[in-house]
């Protein structure tokens, strides 16, 4: 009988330590799963940010190329693309304002400046005037090279 009495506490102790070990292992597995989840979420956020930056760079590059065109409607399209970009990505707004200002400050072709170039420059000035205050971009009504007014969203 004494052997049997000794076995019960020993068995309980073994079971208790086994249960504790199992809880520690489960907590470690839970912690590992949480870390993996967090890492996957951070990777997703980084990939999304990278894709957004690539998209902004692509739109910005095309708009800058359009501003360098010799055709007024293409330059107007470049200004509109920059306006959409500034409205959607506040962190790039100041750079875009700087580009517009540089465009307006560029020397013109001479005393016989054509009417289309004048219209492009007035549009650039109008966009700058509407967005002169910090804050979210506001929709504007502006006149394009054709003389028609279009609303920007």
C-alpha distance (Angstrom), angle and dihedral (degrees) to the residues before:
residue distance angle dihedral
X1 . . .
X2 3.79 . .
X3 3.80 89.6 .
X4 3.74 91.3 54.8
X5 3.83 91.8 50.2
X6 3.77 90.3 51.4
X7 3.80 92.2 50.0
X8 3.82 95.6 58.0
X9 3.82 96.6 59.7
X10 3.80 90.9 40.7
X11 3.80 91.0 51.1
X12 3.78 91.0 47.2
X13 3.79 90.8 49.8
X14 3.79 92.0 49.7
X15 3.81 91.3 48.0
X16 3.80 91.2 46.9
X17 3.80 92.8 51.3
X18 3.80 90.4 44.2
X19 3.79 90.6 53.0
X20 3.79 91.0 48.1
X21 3.79 90.6 49.9
X22 3.79 90.0 49.2
X23 3.83 91.3 51.6
X24 3.80 91.4 49.5
X25 3.82 90.8 49.2
X26 3.82 90.9 48.6
X27 3.82 91.1 49.8
X28 3.80 90.7 49.1
X29 3.81 90.5 50.4
X30 3.80 90.4 48.3
X31 3.79 91.4 49.9
X32 3.80 91.3 48.8
X33 3.82 91.2 49.8
X34 3.82 90.9 49.3
X35 3.80 91.2 50.7
X36 3.81 91.5 49.4
X37 3.80 90.4 49.4
X38 3.81 92.0 49.6
X39 3.79 91.2 47.9
X40 3.81 91.2 50.6
X41 3.81 90.9 49.2
X42 3.81 92.1 49.8
X43 3.81 90.6 49.2
X44 3.79 90.0 51.2
X45 3.80 92.2 49.8
X46 3.81 90.6 48.6
X47 3.81 92.4 49.0
X48 3.80 90.5 48.8
X49 3.80 91.0 49.7
X50 3.80 91.5 48.3
X51 3.80 91.5 49.5
X52 3.81 90.5 49.5
X53 3.79 92.1 49.7
X54 3.81 91.1 49.0
X55 3.81 89.7 50.5
X56 3.82 91.8 48.9
X57 3.79 91.3 47.8
X58 3.79 91.3 49.8
X59 3.81 93.8 49.0
X60 3.81 91.5 44.1
X61 3.82 92.2 49.8
X62 3.80 92.9 49.3
X63 3.81 91.6 47.1
X64 3.81 91.3 49.9
X65 3.81 89.7 50.2
X66 3.79 89.3 50.3
X67 3.81 91.1 51.8
X68 3.80 88.0 56.9
X69 3.80 93.4 53.8
X70 3.78 121.3 114.9
X71 3.84 90.6 -134.6
X72 3.79 118.6 85.6
X73 3.84 96.9 -145.3
X74 3.81 89.7 54.3
X75 3.81 90.7 50.7
X76 3.83 89.8 49.4
X77 3.80 89.0 51.7
X78 3.81 88.3 52.2
X79 3.80 90.9 52.7
X80 3.81 90.7 49.2
X81 3.81 91.4 49.0
X82 3.80 90.1 51.4
X83 3.80 90.1 48.9
X84 3.82 91.6 53.1
X85 3.78 89.7 47.2
X86 3.81 92.7 50.7
X87 3.79 90.7 47.9
X88 3.78 93.6 51.7
X89 3.80 101.4 39.2
X90 3.79 112.7 41.6
X91 3.81 93.1 -177.7
X92 3.83 89.4 64.9
X93 3.81 96.1 42.6
X94 3.81 97.1 98.4
X95 3.80 92.5 50.3
X96 3.78 89.8 51.6
X97 3.81 91.3 48.5
X98 3.80 88.3 51.7
X99 3.82 90.5 52.7
X100 3.80 91.9 49.8
X101 3.81 91.4 48.2
X102 3.79 90.5 49.3
X103 3.78 90.2 50.8
X104 3.80 92.0 51.9
X105 3.83 91.4 47.1
X106 3.81 94.0 50.5
X107 3.80 113.3 110.5
X108 3.78 116.0 -100.4
X109 3.80 125.3 -125.8
X110 3.80 94.2 -95.3
X111 3.80 140.9 -82.8
X112 3.81 91.7 -40.0
X113 3.81 93.0 61.6
X114 3.77 108.0 167.9
X115 3.76 123.1 -117.8
X116 3.82 93.7 -117.8
X117 3.81 93.1 58.2
X118 3.78 89.8 48.5
X119 3.81 89.1 53.1
X120 3.82 91.6 50.4
X121 3.79 91.4 50.6
X122 3.80 92.1 47.4
X123 3.80 89.6 51.0
X124 3.81 90.3 51.2
X125 3.80 90.2 49.9
X126 3.81 91.8 47.3
X127 3.81 91.6 51.9
X128 3.80 90.1 49.4
X129 3.80 91.4 48.1
X130 3.80 93.9 51.3
X131 3.80 92.1 48.7
X132 3.80 97.8 40.1
X133 3.80 93.6 115.2
X134 3.81 121.8 69.7
X135 3.76 117.8 -109.7
X136 3.76 136.8 70.4
X137 3.77 117.8 -18.6
X138 3.77 113.5 -97.0
X139 3.80 125.0 -145.0
X140 3.77 113.7 -104.2
X141 3.75 136.7 -161.0
X142 3.77 108.9 -137.7
X143 3.74 137.1 169.2
X144 3.77 118.5 -119.5
X145 3.81 128.1 -155.3
X146 3.81 90.3 -81.2
X147 3.82 91.8 59.0
X148 3.81 94.0 -115.8
X149 3.78 120.9 126.2
X150 3.80 118.6 -124.5
X151 3.78 129.0 -172.8
X152 3.78 118.8 -128.4
X153 3.79 120.5 -144.7
